Amino acid sequence: MSSADKFILAIDLGTSGPKVALLSVQGELIGSEFEETPVLLPPGGGAEQSPQVWWDAIETAGKRLLAKGLISNDDIVAIASTSQWSGTVAVDREGDAIGNAIIWMDSRGAPYIHKLMDGPLKVEGYALTKLIKWIRLTGGAPGNSGKDPLAHILYLQDVHPEIYQRAYKFLEPIDYIGLRLTGQFAASFNSITLNWMTDNRNIENVTYHDGWMTCHVPFKRQTCFIIWPLCLPLFPAAIFSQMNRNVPADACNICVIIFFFHKMNYLRRDARKCLSITRPNCRTHVRRQ
């Protein structure tokens, strides 16, 4: 069989519905079909779709396309898929979707992002220290519109704890389709980006952070308020940590500053008791919200 006799079945899951197409390996379009899927708009800025309806529509469009007899099914050598982005599908350990998918139009997570990024010295709605940490660890930060998967997950945790507790994974729509096709729970470097837990700036060395990127150091509010705004410009973590071997290289700015004042004996004793500076990545201070 020559390469000209081989074909790819392509799936494009758009918001309005999936398109299923047959293409030659040279890129020639042989035929295509479309099946519409509805968008549900709950009050408060919600936008949802049914993952099962997605899959049923893909099957319907695919069967209708193959029934045309444009090629022999035996000549299909691969399936390629793409989809809408910035959506969240909660699935259980069996890979079954739990409830509807929250899609890219949904803004109900905005209050949780605002709370997550709140603090003094704001820049475009982001607390400066938190913004610096997110950018250092991931190269960006969650959008304050509340439409990123991170916002969706925080919304589910607060409003639908029964879904959050049952969920084994939170998948992008493209990864849910991949799960249905292969039985594998997986994400790509692209699809994981808007969860804001990976640093994708070096595609040869993508790093993962297994906690929400917020720093919670349990000491007196007035101590924190007085110290870190004054010292942040003077002691960026990446530089100061190189000056002292006891500070992890990726310690957050707040922890670095606290460590400095702890060493200089400037913190109150009850505040110093709360500090832990031996664990890498500041994970003592990272909490799942």
Backbone torsions as a table, in degrees:
resi	resn	phi	psi	omega
1	MET	NA	129.6	178.3
2	SER	-83.0	164.2	179.9
3	SER	-63.3	-25.2	179.7
4	ALA	-67.4	-16.7	-178.4
5	ASP	-96.1	7.1	-177.3
6	LYS	-108.5	148.5	-173.2
7	PHE	-138.4	160.3	179.5
8	ILE	-120.9	133.9	172.8
9	LEU	-93.6	116.5	-175.1
10	ALA	-108.8	136.9	178.7
11	ILE	-119.5	127.6	176.1
12	ASP	-125.3	104.0	-178.7
13	LEU	-88.3	96.4	176.6
14	GLY	-91.0	172.6	-179.5
15	THR	-64.1	-35.9	-179.1
16	SER	-81.2	-14.0	178.7
17	GLY	146.6	167.8	-178.8
18	PRO	-82.7	142.4	167.6
19	LYS	-106.3	132.3	177.7
20	VAL	-120.3	129.9	-174.1
21	ALA	-136.2	155.7	171.1
22	LEU	-111.2	129.6	178.6
23	LEU	-133.2	147.6	172.1
24	SER	-72.7	163.2	179.4
25	VAL	-67.7	-12.7	173.8
26	GLN	-87.6	-4.4	177.1
27	GLY	98.6	6.8	178.9
28	GLU	-77.4	128.5	178.6
29	LEU	-76.4	123.1	-179.7
30	ILE	-94.8	-39.4	-179.8
31	GLY	-178.7	163.9	-179.2
32	SER	-154.8	160.7	176.7
33	GLU	-142.6	154.7	-180.0
34	PHE	-131.8	143.0	176.5
35	GLU	-134.1	122.8	-175.4
36	GLU	-74.8	144.5	174.1
37	THR	-128.6	140.9	-176.5
38	PRO	-79.8	155.1	171.9
39	VAL	-109.7	128.1	178.4
40	LEU	-96.1	136.7	-175.3
41	LEU	-122.7	81.4	176.6
42	PRO	-64.1	158.0	180.0
43	PRO	-64.6	158.3	177.1
44	GLY	85.8	17.4	178.9
45	GLY	93.3	17.8	-178.5
46	GLY	-79.0	153.5	174.2
47	ALA	-152.9	115.5	-173.6
48	GLU	-134.0	157.8	171.1
49	GLN	-142.6	157.1	-180.0
50	SER	-88.1	121.2	176.5
51	PRO	-60.5	-34.9	178.7
52	GLN	-67.5	-37.3	175.9
53	VAL	-64.6	-38.9	173.8
54	TRP	-52.6	-53.7	-173.9
55	TRP	-65.3	-41.1	178.1
56	ASP	-61.8	-39.3	179.9
57	ALA	-67.9	-37.9	176.6
58	ILE	-62.3	-45.2	178.7
59	GLU	-62.4	-43.6	-179.0
60	THR	-62.3	-48.7	-179.6
61	ALA	-65.8	-39.5	-179.7
62	GLY	-64.9	-44.6	179.8
63	LYS	-65.5	-39.1	179.3
64	ARG	-64.5	-38.5	178.9
65	LEU	-67.7	-47.3	-177.7
66	LEU	-67.8	-28.1	179.5
67	ALA	-67.6	-15.0	178.1
68	LYS	-71.2	-16.5	178.4
69	GLY	68.0	30.3	-178.8
70	LEU	-67.7	-31.6	177.9
71	ILE	-144.0	171.5	171.5
72	SER	-81.2	132.7	179.6
73	ASN	-59.1	-27.3	179.8
74	ASP	-67.1	-15.6	-178.4
75	ASP	-91.3	1.3	175.0
76	ILE	-81.0	120.5	-174.3
77	VAL	-107.5	-8.5	-178.4
78	ALA	-160.8	157.0	171.0
79	ILE	-119.7	128.6	177.7
80	ALA	-116.9	144.0	-178.4
81	SER	-137.9	149.0	172.1
82	THR	-146.2	169.2	-176.5
83	SER	-164.6	175.1	168.6
84	GLN	-57.2	154.8	-174.7
85	TRP	-116.2	169.8	175.0
86	SER	61.4	45.2	174.1
87	GLY	-122.0	167.9	-177.1
88	THR	-136.6	123.9	175.8
89	VAL	-117.8	116.2	174.8
90	ALA	-82.7	128.6	179.9
91	VAL	-128.6	151.8	176.6
92	ASP	-89.3	-175.0	-176.4
93	ARG	-65.7	-21.6	177.3
94	GLU	-86.2	-4.0	-179.6
95	GLY	87.2	8.5	179.6
96	ASP	-84.8	136.6	179.2
97	ALA	-67.5	139.8	177.2
98	ILE	-104.9	100.9	-179.0
99	GLY	75.7	-167.5	-178.5
100	ASN	-78.4	158.0	170.6
101	ALA	-79.2	141.6	171.3
102	ILE	-93.7	122.8	-172.2
103	ILE	-103.1	179.1	-170.2
104	TRP	-61.5	-18.6	-179.4
105	MET	-83.1	-12.0	-172.1
106	ASP	-78.1	125.9	-178.3
107	SER	-115.6	15.4	-176.9
108	ARG	-68.6	-13.9	178.1
109	GLY	-85.3	-2.2	-175.9
110	ALA	-56.1	-45.7	-179.3
111	PRO	-59.4	-31.2	-178.1
112	TYR	-74.7	-35.2	174.9
113	ILE	-69.0	-40.8	178.2
114	HIS	-60.1	-41.7	178.6
115	LYS	-68.1	-41.1	-178.9
116	LEU	-62.1	-37.8	-175.0
117	MET	-100.6	11.4	-176.8
118	ASP	-74.3	155.1	177.8
119	GLY	156.1	172.4	178.9
120	PRO	-72.5	171.4	179.3
121	LEU	53.5	59.5	-175.9
122	LYS	-82.0	147.3	173.2
123	VAL	-126.3	112.8	-178.8
124	GLU	52.5	38.0	177.2
125	GLY	90.2	-1.0	-178.5
126	TYR	-110.4	132.6	171.9
127	ALA	-61.8	133.4	-170.9
128	LEU	-59.0	-44.8	-177.8
129	THR	-65.0	-39.6	179.5
130	LYS	-69.0	-39.7	178.8
131	LEU	-61.6	-42.7	179.1
132	ILE	-61.4	-42.7	-178.7
133	LYS	-65.5	-46.5	179.3
134	TRP	-58.8	-45.1	-178.5
135	ILE	-65.0	-40.0	179.9
136	ARG	-64.5	-38.7	-175.5
137	LEU	-86.0	-31.4	-172.6
138	THR	-126.3	-10.5	-177.7
139	GLY	83.6	4.6	179.9
140	GLY	-167.9	-159.1	-179.9
141	ALA	-158.1	156.4	179.4
142	PRO	-60.9	139.1	177.8
143	GLY	-67.3	137.6	-177.6
144	ASN	-77.7	2.6	173.1
145	SER	-74.2	-15.9	179.6
146	GLY	78.8	21.2	-175.7
147	LYS	-104.4	1.8	176.5
148	ASP	-81.3	156.4	176.3
149	PRO	-55.2	-34.4	176.9
150	LEU	-56.9	-44.0	177.9
151	ALA	-65.1	-39.8	177.6
152	HIS	-59.3	-44.0	-177.1
153	ILE	-66.8	-41.4	177.7
154	LEU	-64.0	-37.8	176.6
155	TYR	-62.1	-47.8	179.4
156	LEU	-61.3	-40.6	-179.7
157	GLN	-59.9	-38.3	-175.6
158	ASP	-86.1	-45.5	-172.0
159	VAL	-92.7	-33.0	-179.4
160	HIS	-126.4	66.3	-177.1
161	PRO	-61.8	-25.4	178.8
162	GLU	-66.0	-35.4	175.8
163	ILE	-72.5	-44.5	-178.6
164	TYR	-59.5	-42.9	-177.6
165	GLN	-69.7	-33.5	-179.8
166	ARG	-77.7	-23.2	-172.2
167	ALA	-66.3	132.6	172.9
168	TYR	-92.9	-39.4	176.6
169	LYS	-141.4	153.7	168.6
170	PHE	-112.1	117.2	-172.5
171	LEU	-113.7	146.3	166.6
172	GLU	-68.0	156.0	177.6
173	PRO	-52.6	-42.2	179.8
174	ILE	-62.0	-35.1	-179.2
175	ASP	-78.7	-27.3	172.8
176	TYR	-66.8	-42.7	176.3
177	ILE	-62.8	-41.5	176.2
178	GLY	-59.9	-39.0	177.3
179	LEU	-63.7	-42.8	179.7
180	ARG	-66.2	-32.8	-178.8
181	LEU	-78.7	-35.2	-170.0
182	THR	-117.9	-18.4	-174.2
183	GLY	78.9	8.7	-176.3
184	GLN	-108.3	133.3	170.6
185	PHE	-82.0	115.8	-176.7
186	ALA	-157.9	155.3	174.3
187	ALA	-133.8	153.6	176.5
188	SER	-97.2	169.3	175.5
189	PHE	-58.5	-31.5	179.0
190	ASN	-74.6	-50.8	-171.1
191	SER	-68.8	-25.5	-177.4
192	ILE	-80.5	-12.4	-169.1
193	THR	-55.6	-48.3	-172.5
194	LEU	-79.1	4.4	166.5
195	ASN	-80.2	-14.0	176.4
196	TRP	56.2	45.9	174.7
197	MET	-127.2	5.4	-179.7
198	THR	-128.7	151.8	172.4
199	ASP	-106.6	105.4	-175.0
200	ASN	-100.9	12.4	-174.5
201	ARG	-67.9	-29.6	173.5
202	ASN	-111.6	101.9	-173.6
203	ILE	-63.6	-18.3	177.6
204	GLU	-84.3	-9.1	-177.1
205	ASN	-149.7	69.7	179.1
206	VAL	-79.0	124.4	-178.2
207	THR	-107.9	152.2	-173.9
208	TYR	-123.0	139.2	178.1
209	HIS	-120.1	120.6	-170.0
210	ASP	-93.9	45.0	174.8
211	GLY	-163.9	157.9	175.3
212	TRP	-63.6	142.1	-172.0
213	MET	-85.4	62.3	175.3
214	THR	-126.4	144.4	-177.9
215	CYS	-106.2	124.1	179.5
216	HIS	-121.5	100.3	179.1
217	VAL	-103.7	116.3	-170.8
218	PRO	-81.7	80.7	170.6
219	PHE	-142.1	178.0	-170.3
220	LYS	-55.2	131.7	-178.9
221	ARG	-56.3	-42.7	-176.2
222	GLN	-67.2	-32.7	177.5
223	THR	-64.4	-46.8	179.7
224	CYS	-61.3	-45.5	-174.9
225	PHE	-62.4	-37.2	-177.8
226	ILE	-75.9	-39.7	-169.6
227	ILE	-80.0	-59.1	-163.9
228	TRP	-73.4	-31.7	177.6
229	PRO	-62.9	-33.1	-179.1
230	LEU	-74.5	-31.7	-170.9
231	CYS	-100.5	-16.0	-177.0
232	LEU	-52.3	-46.3	-178.9
233	PRO	-67.3	-20.5	-173.8
234	LEU	-90.2	-24.8	-172.9
235	PHE	-130.7	64.7	175.3
236	PRO	-60.1	137.4	-171.5
237	ALA	-57.7	-43.6	-174.9
238	ALA	-60.7	-32.4	-179.6
239	ILE	-82.7	-50.5	-174.9
240	PHE	-63.1	-36.7	-178.4
241	SER	-64.3	-27.0	176.6
242	GLN	-74.1	-18.8	-179.0
243	MET	-87.2	-14.6	-177.9
244	ASN	-139.3	119.1	-173.7
245	ARG	-68.7	-17.0	-177.4
246	ASN	-79.8	-9.5	-178.9
247	VAL	-101.1	125.4	178.0
248	PRO	-57.0	147.2	-175.1
249	ALA	-62.8	-29.7	-179.1
250	ASP	-109.5	27.6	175.3
251	ALA	-61.3	146.6	179.1
252	CYS	-72.7	159.1	-176.7
253	ASN	-57.8	-42.1	-178.2
254	ILE	-61.1	-45.5	-177.8
255	CYS	-65.2	-37.3	178.3
256	VAL	-63.4	-44.4	-179.0
257	ILE	-65.5	-41.9	178.8
258	ILE	-62.6	-41.5	178.6
259	PHE	-59.7	-41.7	179.8
260	PHE	-60.0	-48.6	-178.2
261	PHE	-70.6	-30.0	174.6
262	HIS	-63.0	-46.1	179.5
263	LYS	-64.8	-35.1	-180.0
264	MET	-83.0	0.6	176.5
265	ASN	65.8	30.4	-179.0
266	TYR	-93.5	-14.1	-179.0
267	LEU	-88.3	150.7	175.3
268	ARG	-64.1	152.1	-176.3
269	ARG	-58.7	-42.1	-178.5
270	ASP	-65.4	-27.9	175.9
271	ALA	-73.8	-40.3	-178.3
272	ARG	-63.8	-31.1	-180.0
273	LYS	-63.8	-24.6	-176.8
274	CYS	-82.3	-12.6	-170.8
275	LEU	-81.1	143.6	171.3
276	SER	-138.1	116.7	-172.4
277	ILE	-121.1	15.5	-175.5
278	THR	-98.3	-17.8	-176.7
279	ARG	-91.6	136.7	-178.2
280	PRO	-70.2	159.7	173.8
281	ASN	65.1	14.5	178.9
282	CYS	55.9	30.9	-174.6
283	ARG	-70.6	-17.3	172.3
284	THR	-61.5	-30.2	-175.8
285	HIS	-100.6	-0.1	179.6
286	VAL	-94.9	128.6	-178.6
287	ARG	-127.5	142.7	169.1
288	ARG	-77.0	119.5	-176.0
289	GLN	-71.1	NA	NA
